Amino acid sequence: MEYFDNLDEQQNQSDTISAVFSSECDHMPCLNYLQCLKTSDFYASFRQEASSLIFQAQYSCNLDPYASYLAVTYMDRFISRQDIPVSTLA
């Protein structure tokens, strides 16, 4: 009986993981994000500066490297869908 309970649990985990990966495409950066980074110095430098700050926090706080990976990934998702105001005071 314990064997069948374990099989049911494994199937539920498999279904959950499949659902998470299938919904991942709903949360990817916009399709033109890479092109935007290639053609816009502002977005490329913004991403580079923000990533640098994230990695500095990782090293100074001794965070798991996965945390910085997630932070950069979430940042990419956010800036690909939001306009970042360009300061006119430069």
All heavy atoms as an XYZ file, in Angstrom:
727
protein
N       0.823     -1.195      0.000
C       0.000      0.000      0.000
C       0.868      1.261      0.000
O       0.565      2.217     -0.685
C      -0.916     -0.053      1.230
C      -1.911      1.065      1.296
S      -3.101      0.837     -0.019
C      -4.312      1.978      0.439
N       1.957      1.220      0.751
C       2.857      2.364      0.818
C       3.470      2.645     -0.560
O       3.681      3.785     -0.936
C       3.960      2.102      1.838
C       4.879      3.282      2.061
C       5.909      2.979      3.122
O       5.547      2.481      4.199
O       7.088      3.245      2.824
N       3.721      1.619     -1.334
C       4.286      1.753     -2.667
C       3.369      2.589     -3.555
O       3.812      3.487     -4.266
C       4.513      0.365     -3.271
C       4.953      0.399     -4.711
C       6.272      0.726     -5.044
C       4.057      0.120     -5.742
C       6.684      0.767     -6.355
C       4.467      0.156     -7.054
C       5.772      0.481     -7.360
O       6.176      0.521     -8.671
N       2.049      2.327     -3.505
C       1.098      3.051     -4.344
C       0.953      4.501     -3.894
O       0.781      5.395     -4.713
C      -0.259      2.339     -4.361
C      -0.203      1.024     -5.073
C      -0.341     -0.161     -4.369
C       0.007      0.962     -6.441
C      -0.279     -1.380     -5.021
C       0.071     -0.256     -7.100
C      -0.072     -1.433     -6.391
N       1.037      4.743     -2.578
C       0.987      6.121     -2.084
C       2.182      6.908     -2.602
O       2.062      8.077     -2.980
C       0.971      6.147     -0.550
C      -0.332      5.609      0.030
O      -1.348      5.600     -0.708
O      -0.326      5.215      1.206
N       3.338      6.261     -2.623
C       4.548      6.902     -3.114
C       4.433      7.204     -4.608
O       4.871      8.243     -5.078
C       5.760      6.019     -2.821
C       7.060      6.772     -2.890
O       7.073      7.992     -2.899
N       8.150      6.042     -2.952
N       3.828      6.304     -5.375
C       3.629      6.544     -6.810
C       2.703      7.727     -7.044
O       2.938      8.549     -7.930
C       3.057      5.294     -7.486
C       4.037      4.154     -7.762
C       3.295      2.974     -8.396
C       5.153      4.608     -8.670
N       1.626      7.820     -6.253
C       0.702      8.946     -6.370
C       1.410     10.264     -6.062
O       1.210     11.271     -6.744
C      -0.492      8.768     -5.435
C      -1.453      7.693     -5.908
O      -1.422      7.354     -7.116
O      -2.236      7.190     -5.080
N       2.244     10.273     -5.045
C       2.979     11.480     -4.671
C       3.936     11.887     -5.778
O       4.043     13.064     -6.121
C       3.751     11.246     -3.374
C       4.470     12.475     -2.864
C       5.161     12.204     -1.541
O       4.590     11.512     -0.696
O       6.291     12.716     -1.402
N       4.628     10.919     -6.369
C       5.544     11.221     -7.462
C       4.796     11.776     -8.668
O       5.264     12.691     -9.342
C       6.344      9.982     -7.856
C       7.394      9.589     -6.851
C       8.101      8.292     -7.248
O       7.679      7.601     -8.165
N       9.183      7.978     -6.550
N       3.627     11.240     -8.951
C       2.830     11.723    -10.083
C       2.375     13.161     -9.828
O       2.417     13.993    -10.740
C       1.613     10.805    -10.318
C       0.764     11.236    -11.494
C       1.510     11.199    -12.807
O       2.343     10.342    -13.043
N       1.228     12.150    -13.676
N       1.956     13.460     -8.597
C       1.528     14.818     -8.270
C       2.689     15.799     -8.412
O       2.510     16.905     -8.905
C       0.955     14.877     -6.847
C      -0.406     14.233     -6.751
O      -1.103     14.085     -7.752
N      -0.791     13.839     -5.553
N       3.884     15.408     -7.969
C       5.047     16.272     -8.106
C       5.383     16.492     -9.576
O       5.703     17.593     -9.992
C       6.252     15.674     -7.381
C       6.162     15.747     -5.886
C       7.342     15.063     -5.205
O       8.126     14.387     -5.861
N       7.441     15.233     -3.900
N       5.288     15.444    -10.349
C       5.575     15.547    -11.777
C       4.584     16.493    -12.452
O       4.965     17.318    -13.279
C       5.516     14.167    -12.416
O       5.737     14.253    -13.795
N       3.314     16.390    -12.097
C       2.289     17.270    -12.663
C       2.539     18.720    -12.270
O       2.388     19.629    -13.087
C       0.896     16.842    -12.201
C       0.473     15.505    -12.793
O       1.094     15.049    -13.768
O      -0.484     14.909    -12.249
N       2.937     18.942    -11.024
C       3.200     20.294    -10.546
C       4.383     20.904    -11.275
O       4.332     22.051    -11.716
C       3.466     20.289     -9.026
O       2.334     19.725     -8.370
C       3.729     21.677     -8.505
N       5.443     20.154    -11.418
C       6.630     20.651    -12.118
C       6.299     20.949    -13.570
O       6.699     21.976    -14.117
C       7.796     19.653    -11.993
C       8.281     19.616    -10.537
C       8.927     20.011    -12.942
C       9.259     18.512    -10.236
N       5.527     20.097    -14.200
C       5.121     20.337    -15.591
C       4.305     21.620    -15.709
O       4.498     22.403    -16.644
C       4.306     19.161    -16.122
O       5.091     18.012    -16.190
N       3.423     21.844    -14.756
C       2.599     23.054    -14.775
C       3.447     24.309    -14.608
O       3.219     25.320    -15.272
C       1.539     22.978    -13.679
N       4.436     24.235    -13.739
C       5.319     25.386    -13.519
C       6.087     25.706    -14.799
O       6.164     26.862    -15.223
C       6.283     25.129    -12.339
C       7.377     26.171    -12.295
C       5.516     25.089    -11.030
N       6.658     24.698    -15.439
C       7.422     24.945    -16.658
C       6.521     25.385    -17.811
O       6.936     26.196    -18.631
C       8.236     23.715    -17.049
C       9.534     23.617    -16.312
C       9.685     22.711    -15.288
C      10.594     24.441    -16.630
C      10.876     22.625    -14.592
C      11.786     24.373    -15.948
C      11.928     23.459    -14.923
N       5.318     24.893    -17.872
C       4.441     25.301    -18.973
C       3.975     26.744    -18.808
O       3.692     27.419    -19.791
C       3.252     24.357    -19.098
O       2.413     24.467    -17.985
N       3.918     27.235    -17.570
C       3.515     28.625    -17.365
C       4.698     29.587    -17.457
O       4.523     30.794    -17.459
C       2.824     28.792    -16.015
O       3.757     28.648    -14.966
N       5.904     29.057    -17.554
C       7.104     29.893    -17.601
C       7.093     30.829    -18.806
O       7.552     31.957    -18.719
C       8.356     29.012    -17.619
C       9.637     29.776    -17.518
C       9.885     30.436    -16.183
O       9.201     30.126    -15.198
O      10.782     31.289    -16.125
N       6.542     30.395    -19.919
C       6.521     31.244    -21.108
C       5.665     32.494    -20.903
O       5.859     33.500    -21.575
C       6.061     30.465    -22.340
S       4.382     29.868    -22.238
N       4.748     32.454    -19.930
C       3.939     33.628    -19.620
C       4.753     34.693    -18.895
O       4.308     35.832    -18.768
C       2.742     33.241    -18.748
C       1.788     32.301    -19.450
O       1.761     32.307    -20.704
O       1.078     31.556    -18.761
N       5.911     34.326    -18.393
C       6.707     35.231    -17.578
C       8.081     35.514    -18.164
O       8.965     35.995    -17.458
C       6.861     34.644    -16.167
C       5.562     34.332    -15.529
N       4.721     35.303    -15.044
C       4.937     33.152    -15.312
C       3.642     34.740    -14.553
N       3.750     33.437    -14.709
N       8.279     35.249    -19.418
C       9.559     35.493    -20.066
C       9.644     36.960    -20.476
O       8.631     37.624    -20.653
C       9.700     34.602    -21.303
C       9.699     33.116    -21.008
S      11.051     32.599    -19.973
C      12.402     32.765    -21.100
N      10.873     37.465    -20.637
C      11.001     38.830    -21.158
C      10.357     38.936    -22.533
O      10.207     37.941    -23.246
C      12.518     39.029    -21.255
C      13.089     38.072    -20.278
C      12.164     36.885    -20.286
N       9.995     40.144    -22.903
C       9.384     40.374    -24.210
C      10.305     39.869    -25.323
O      11.517     39.818    -25.164
C       9.139     41.857    -24.414
S       7.871     42.531    -23.346
N       9.711     39.544    -26.429
C      10.466     38.999    -27.547
C      11.510     39.967    -28.087
O      12.557     39.563    -28.559
C       9.511     38.579    -28.666
C       8.576     37.423    -28.329
C       7.604     37.189    -29.479
C       9.369     36.164    -28.035
N      11.244     41.264    -28.015
C      12.181     42.246    -28.560
C      13.187     42.736    -27.512
O      13.950     43.659    -27.770
C      11.435     43.429    -29.161
C      10.681     44.220    -28.117
O      10.467     43.765    -26.997
N      10.258     45.410    -28.494
N      13.237     42.126    -26.343
C      14.118     42.579    -25.261
C      15.585     42.482    -25.652
O      16.352     43.426    -25.445
C      13.831     41.781    -23.989
C      14.703     42.159    -22.816
C      14.686     43.450    -22.319
C      15.531     41.228    -22.208
C      15.472     43.809    -21.246
C      16.314     41.573    -21.125
C      16.282     42.866    -20.652
O      17.068     43.221    -19.592
N      15.995     41.386    -26.220
C      17.392     41.225    -26.618
C      17.769     42.258    -27.670
O      18.848     42.865    -27.606
C      17.647     39.809    -27.135
C      19.079     39.474    -27.491
C      20.008     39.655    -26.289
C      19.176     38.048    -27.991
N      16.898     42.494    -28.617
C      17.155     43.506    -29.641
C      17.255     44.887    -29.010
O      18.106     45.697    -29.386
C      16.049     43.479    -30.708
C      16.294     44.398    -31.867
C      17.523     44.009    -32.667
O      17.909     42.848    -32.725
N      18.166     44.984    -33.275
N      16.424     45.148    -28.035
C      16.452     46.431    -27.330
C      17.793     46.621    -26.621
O      18.369     47.701    -26.637
C      15.299     46.492    -26.337
S      15.192     48.045    -25.448
N      18.294     45.558    -25.989
C      19.589     45.647    -25.319
C      20.721     45.887    -26.316
O      21.680     46.598    -26.025
C      19.877     44.372    -24.521
C      19.086     44.178    -23.239
C      19.424     42.819    -22.622
C      19.341     45.288    -22.242
N      20.604     45.282    -27.488
C      21.653     45.427    -28.500
C      21.677     46.828    -29.109
O      22.732     47.333    -29.472
C      21.460     44.404    -29.622
C      21.792     42.985    -29.215
C      21.565     42.043    -30.388
C      21.912     40.615    -30.038
N      21.647     39.701    -31.159
N      20.512     47.450    -29.239
C      20.429     48.729    -29.947
C      20.362     49.941    -29.028
O      20.534     51.067    -29.492
C      19.202     48.750    -30.871
O      18.024     48.552    -30.094
C      19.311     47.683    -31.943
N      20.108     49.736    -27.753
C      19.968     50.864    -26.833
C      21.083     50.846    -25.797
O      21.142     49.952    -24.956
C      18.609     50.804    -26.132
O      18.560     51.744    -25.085
N      21.940     51.848    -25.868
C      23.001     51.961    -24.874
C      22.423     52.154    -23.477
O      22.984     51.667    -22.492
C      23.924     53.127    -25.204
C      24.801     52.848    -26.406
O      25.005     51.656    -26.727
O      25.274     53.817    -27.031
N      21.302     52.869    -23.394
C      20.708     53.130    -22.086
C      20.288     51.833    -21.394
O      20.642     51.599    -20.236
C      19.501     54.067    -22.212
C      18.755     54.220    -20.918
C      19.296     54.970    -19.883
C      17.539     53.601    -20.731
C      18.623     55.099    -18.677
C      16.862     53.720    -19.531
C      17.401     54.477    -18.500
N      19.532     50.993    -22.080
C      19.063     49.751    -21.462
C      20.219     48.808    -21.146
O      20.226     48.150    -20.109
C      18.037     49.046    -22.351
C      16.653     49.611    -22.200
C      16.132     50.484    -23.143
C      15.857     49.287    -21.113
C      14.872     51.019    -23.002
C      14.593     49.816    -20.962
C      14.102     50.687    -21.910
O      12.850     51.215    -21.759
N      21.202     48.760    -22.021
C      22.349     47.885    -21.779
C      23.138     48.359    -20.564
O      23.522     47.552    -19.707
C      23.240     47.837    -23.008
N      23.369     49.663    -20.458
C      24.130     50.169    -19.312
C      23.307     50.068    -18.026
O      23.855     49.796    -16.953
C      24.599     51.603    -19.547
O      23.512     52.478    -19.660
N      21.988     50.269    -18.124
C      21.127     50.115    -16.952
C      21.192     48.681    -16.431
O      21.365     48.450    -15.236
C      19.676     50.474    -17.304
C      18.729     50.271    -16.164
C      18.541     51.275    -15.227
C      18.032     49.076    -16.012
C      17.672     51.086    -14.162
C      17.170     48.884    -14.951
C      16.984     49.896    -14.024
N      21.092     47.724    -17.348
C      21.141     46.314    -16.950
C      22.505     45.964    -16.367
O      22.596     45.262    -15.363
C      20.838     45.408    -18.145
C      20.773     43.943    -17.780
C      20.533     43.074    -19.010
N      20.307     41.701    -18.624
C      21.279     40.819    -18.363
N      22.540     41.193    -18.423
N      20.988     39.591    -18.012
N      23.561     46.465    -16.963
C      24.909     46.184    -16.472
C      25.097     46.756    -15.064
O      25.634     46.087    -14.182
C      25.947     46.761    -17.432
C      27.367     46.459    -17.029
C      28.375     46.995    -18.033
O      28.028     47.761    -18.938
N      29.609     46.601    -17.885
N      24.650     47.984    -14.839
C      24.797     48.622    -13.531
C      23.946     47.904    -12.471
O      24.418     47.639    -11.363
C      24.383     50.090    -13.630
C      24.720     50.911    -12.422
C      26.218     51.106    -12.250
O      26.941     51.137    -13.258
O      26.658     51.219    -11.092
N      22.713     47.570    -12.823
C      21.838     46.870    -11.877
C      22.380     45.481    -11.552
O      22.368     45.056    -10.384
C      20.424     46.778    -12.438
N      22.867     44.776    -12.559
C      23.450     43.448    -12.326
C      24.672     43.554    -11.420
O      24.871     42.719    -10.532
C      23.839     42.790    -13.646
O      22.712     42.583    -14.449
N      25.485     44.567    -11.634
C      26.663     44.774    -10.799
C      26.263     44.970     -9.338
O      26.883     44.397     -8.428
C      27.446     45.983    -11.306
O      28.535     46.250    -10.468
N      25.226     45.754     -9.102
C      24.751     45.965     -7.728
C      24.223     44.669     -7.112
O      24.451     44.390     -5.930
C      23.671     47.045     -7.707
C      24.152     48.459     -7.996
C      22.967     49.404     -8.151
C      25.088     48.935     -6.901
N      23.539     43.891     -7.908
C      23.014     42.607     -7.427
C      24.161     41.684     -7.030
O      24.132     41.063     -5.959
C      22.109     41.957     -8.498
C      20.809     42.743     -8.637
C      21.831     40.495     -8.161
C      19.973     42.367     -9.851
N      25.195     41.611     -7.856
C      26.329     40.735     -7.544
C      27.138     41.250     -6.358
O      27.645     40.463     -5.557
C      27.213     40.534     -8.775
C      26.525     39.755     -9.858
C      26.435     40.249    -11.142
C      25.954     38.517     -9.591
C      25.789     39.531    -12.139
C      25.312     37.790    -10.584
C      25.229     38.297    -11.855
N      27.236     42.565     -6.217
C      27.904     43.126     -5.040
C      27.166     42.731     -3.767
O      27.786     42.381     -2.759
C      27.995     44.644     -5.138
C      29.007     45.141     -6.129
C      28.979     46.652     -6.261
O      28.455     47.362     -5.418
N      29.559     47.142     -7.356
N      25.835     42.793     -3.810
C      25.032     42.394     -2.650
C      25.214     40.909     -2.364
O      25.298     40.502     -1.196
C      23.560     42.715     -2.887
N      25.295     40.105     -3.410
C      25.486     38.667     -3.224
C      26.786     38.393     -2.484
O      26.821     37.641     -1.511
C      25.506     37.941     -4.565
C      25.848     36.463     -4.429
C      26.315     35.833     -5.721
O      26.139     36.383     -6.797
N      26.948     34.687     -5.611
N      27.871     39.026     -2.938
C      29.181     38.760     -2.331
C      29.298     39.366     -0.936
O      29.834     38.738     -0.032
C      30.306     39.265     -3.230
C      30.394     38.495     -4.521
C      30.316     39.135     -5.741
C      30.521     37.109     -4.529
C      30.385     38.428     -6.937
C      30.584     36.389     -5.709
C      30.525     37.056     -6.903
O      30.583     36.349     -8.077
N      28.787     40.578     -0.738
C      28.936     41.220      0.567
C      28.040     40.585      1.630
O      28.381     40.601      2.809
C      28.666     42.719      0.473
O      27.331     42.957      0.129
N      26.921     40.026      1.212
C      26.006     39.396      2.174
C      26.128     37.878      2.183
O      25.354     37.195      2.854
C      24.566     39.791      1.863
S      24.256     41.542      1.993
N      27.053     37.356      1.380
C      27.281     35.916      1.297
C      25.993     35.158      0.942
O      25.632     34.167      1.583
C      27.894     35.378      2.598
C      28.538     34.027      2.387
O      28.965     33.702      1.290
N      28.604     33.241      3.445
N      25.305     35.653     -0.089
C      24.049     35.036     -0.532
C      24.329     33.869     -1.469
O      25.374     33.807     -2.118
C      23.186     36.067     -1.257
C      22.739     37.267     -0.445
C      22.024     38.255     -1.346
C      21.844     36.843      0.708
N      23.377     32.989     -1.548
C      23.448     31.873     -2.487
C      23.485     32.447     -3.908
O      22.730     33.363     -4.233
C      22.204     30.999     -2.292
C      22.243     29.726     -3.109
O      22.693     29.757     -4.268
O      21.800     28.693     -2.579
N      24.351     31.957     -4.777
C      24.408     32.450     -6.161
C      23.067     32.341     -6.890
O      22.782     33.125     -7.802
C      25.460     31.557     -6.828
C      26.307     31.072     -5.715
C      25.396     30.964     -4.512
N      22.246     31.401     -6.482
C      20.935     31.253     -7.118
C      20.076     32.500     -6.882
O      19.277     32.876     -7.723
C      20.241     30.004     -6.569
C      19.020     29.595     -7.338
C      19.097     29.202     -8.669
C      17.768     29.598     -6.733
C      17.978     28.828     -9.381
C      16.644     29.228     -7.431
C      16.745     28.847     -8.758
O      15.627     28.489     -9.451
N      20.273     33.160     -5.745
C      19.507     34.369     -5.446
C      19.828     35.479     -6.446
O      18.928     36.173     -6.927
C      19.784     34.834     -4.023
N      21.108     35.640     -6.786
C      21.461     36.670     -7.759
C      20.974     36.296     -9.159
O      20.550     37.158     -9.929
C      22.965     36.942     -7.762
O      23.676     35.774     -8.048
N      21.009     35.010     -9.476
C      20.466     34.550    -10.765
C      18.983     34.923    -10.868
O      18.532     35.479    -11.872
C      20.650     33.043    -10.912
C      19.825     32.435    -12.016
C      20.227     32.552    -13.342
C      18.627     31.776    -11.739
C      19.462     32.019    -14.363
C      17.866     31.237    -12.752
C      18.277     31.361    -14.055
O      17.512     30.837    -15.061
N      18.232     34.633     -9.808
C      16.806     34.961     -9.810
C      16.589     36.468     -9.884
O      15.701     36.941    -10.606
C      16.126     34.406     -8.557
C      15.932     32.900     -8.518
C      15.372     32.479     -7.162
C      14.993     32.455     -9.627
N      17.396     37.229     -9.156
C      17.238     38.683     -9.166
C      17.464     39.250    -10.566
O      16.689     40.099    -11.030
C      18.197     39.315     -8.169
N      18.500     38.796    -11.244
C      18.770     39.287    -12.600
C      17.660     38.840    -13.546
O      17.205     39.614    -14.403
C      20.160     38.822    -13.090
C      20.351     39.127    -14.571
C      21.263     39.472    -12.272
N      17.189     37.623    -13.392
C      16.099     37.132    -14.234
C      14.829     37.957    -14.032
O      14.183     38.367    -15.007
C      15.807     35.649    -13.922
O      16.992     34.900    -14.149
C      14.696     35.098    -14.801
N      14.469     38.226    -12.777
C      13.278     39.042    -12.505
C      13.462     40.465    -13.017
O      12.529     41.082    -13.533
C      12.951     39.055    -11.016
C      12.531     37.708    -10.481
C      12.775     37.362     -9.159
C      11.896     36.763    -11.274
C      12.394     36.126     -8.649
C      11.520     35.532    -10.787
C      11.774     35.224     -9.466
O      11.398     34.017     -8.965
N      14.684     41.001    -12.880
C      14.951     42.340    -13.380
C      14.762     42.367    -14.899
O      14.134     43.287    -15.430
C      16.364     42.766    -13.014
C      16.739     44.133    -13.564
S      18.482     44.483    -13.477
C      19.185     43.182    -14.480
N      15.297     41.373    -15.602
C      15.122     41.308    -17.055
C      13.648     41.268    -17.429
O      13.219     41.944    -18.369
C      15.829     40.089    -17.634
C      17.333     40.263    -17.735
O      17.798     41.422    -17.763
O      18.037     39.242    -17.780
N      12.898     40.480    -16.721
C      11.462     40.392    -17.004
C      10.779     41.733    -16.788
O       9.944     42.154    -17.587
C      10.811     39.332    -16.120
C      11.256     37.941    -16.447
C      10.707     36.946    -15.461
N      11.241     35.618    -15.724
C      10.860     34.537    -15.089
N       9.969     34.602    -14.116
N      11.377     33.361    -15.387
N      11.153     42.408    -15.715
C      10.521     43.688    -15.395
C      10.883     44.758    -16.421
O       9.996     45.412    -16.973
C      10.938     44.142    -13.987
C      10.357     45.461    -13.608
C       9.043     45.556    -13.195
C      11.127     46.614    -13.681
C       8.492     46.786    -12.856
C      10.587     47.834    -13.347
C       9.264     47.921    -12.933
N      12.188     44.938    -16.682
C      12.559     46.035    -17.576
C      12.193     45.755    -19.032
O      12.135     46.680    -19.831
C      14.045     46.441    -17.441
C      14.996     45.341    -17.874
C      14.355     46.927    -16.066
C      16.457     45.760    -17.847
N      11.912     44.498    -19.361
C      11.472     44.221    -20.727
C      10.013     44.626    -20.940
O       9.585     44.797    -22.065
C      11.641     42.743    -21.063
O      10.629     41.961    -20.489
N       9.293     44.809    -19.858
C       7.871     45.144    -19.968
C       7.533     46.545    -19.463
O       6.408     46.997    -19.609
C       7.037     44.119    -19.221
C       7.207     42.724    -19.810
C       6.233     41.736    -19.214
N       6.479     40.415    -19.723
C       5.960     39.924    -20.847
N       5.177     40.669    -21.575
N       6.226     38.694    -21.235
N       8.488     47.213    -18.854
C       8.252     48.547    -18.310
C       9.190     49.545    -18.975
O      10.341     49.224    -19.250
C       8.512     48.576    -16.795
C       7.619     47.675    -16.004
C       6.186     48.139    -16.015
O       5.912     49.333    -15.964
N       5.257     47.210    -16.093
N       8.705     50.738    -19.173
C       9.584     51.809    -19.657
C      10.369     52.345    -18.472
O       9.812     52.583    -17.402
C       8.777     52.931    -20.285
C       8.225     52.549    -21.655
O       8.865     51.717    -22.326
O       7.166     53.089    -22.031
N      11.645     52.529    -18.666
C      12.484     53.094    -17.626
C      12.689     54.567    -18.001
O      13.181     54.875    -19.094
C      13.832     52.378    -17.535
C      13.601     50.904    -17.199
C      14.726     53.034    -16.493
C      14.834     50.055    -17.275
N      12.298     55.463    -17.106
C      12.466     56.886    -17.444
C      13.930     57.256    -17.582
O      14.754     56.898    -16.748
C      11.823     57.614    -16.269
C      11.523     56.609    -15.240
C      11.715     55.247    -15.821
N      14.243     57.939    -18.656
C      15.601     58.395    -18.893
C      15.718     59.778    -18.298
O      14.958     60.693    -18.637
C      15.917     58.425    -20.413
C      17.324     58.935    -20.655
C      15.723     57.041    -21.003
N      16.679     59.950    -17.400
C      16.863     61.245    -16.757
C      17.364     62.262    -17.761
O      18.257     61.990    -18.555
C      17.860     61.106    -15.603
O      18.127     62.378    -15.062
N      16.804     63.453    -17.710
C      17.254     64.532    -18.580
C      18.309     65.390    -17.895
O      18.754     66.380    -18.432
C      16.066     65.428    -19.004
O      15.447     65.914    -17.812
C      15.080     64.630    -19.833
N      18.691     65.012    -16.677
C      19.669     65.778    -15.917
C      21.093     65.286    -16.114
O      21.987     65.668    -15.391
C      19.308     65.730    -14.420
C      17.935     66.265    -14.048
C      17.656     66.035    -12.571
C      17.838     67.737    -14.386
N      21.328     64.413    -17.056
C      22.657     63.820    -17.254
C      23.689     64.786    -17.665
O      23.966     65.785    -17.715
C      22.599     62.729    -18.299
